[in-house]
Amino acid sequence: MSDRKYRQRGYQDDSRDREKQAPKPDGPRDRPEGPRTPNLMASHEVFRCSQCGHPQKLTVADDARCERCQTALHSCVQCVSFDPGSALECMQAASGLVKVRIAPKDEKNSCPHFSPRTTIERQTSSPAASRPGGAKQAFDDLFNF
């Protein structure tokens, strides 16, 4: 036995005190196999109107308009290549694909390089809560009313 007041392990322990203690895992090799996977929320790709933020379909027709604010969806401000800081306000101009500046950036145009600006968003609502009365129904189901 040691004459120390507190039985903390440390550099002053002698060999017989170390033998009494259980062996400690030696690192990642003694842990269970495989990586830990975090519980991530589901995500989905969304195309939103640049004026009002209303979600739109991912495929955009040439004459498509926003359902809420009636803004033209096939326009420069809705495009992934739109960049107000670059030449002709389009990133395709640097590669030589666009040669002429399209003046009204928020009006309908027929640019062949148009691709809708999409974002990846987390799916934070459950399908039951998105239906009318779904949140109340989910609450009632939780407490069996």
QUICOR-V849086 format. One record per helix or strand of 3 or more residues. SS is the DSSP state (H for helix, E for strand). FROM is the first residue (numbers start at 1). LEN is the number of residues. Records with the same first field share a line. If there is no record, write none. Layout:
SS = FROM-LEN ; FROM-LEN
This chain:
H = 15-6 ; 28-3 ; 76-3 ; 87-3 ; 91-3 ; 127-4 ; 134-9
E = 43-6 ; 118-5
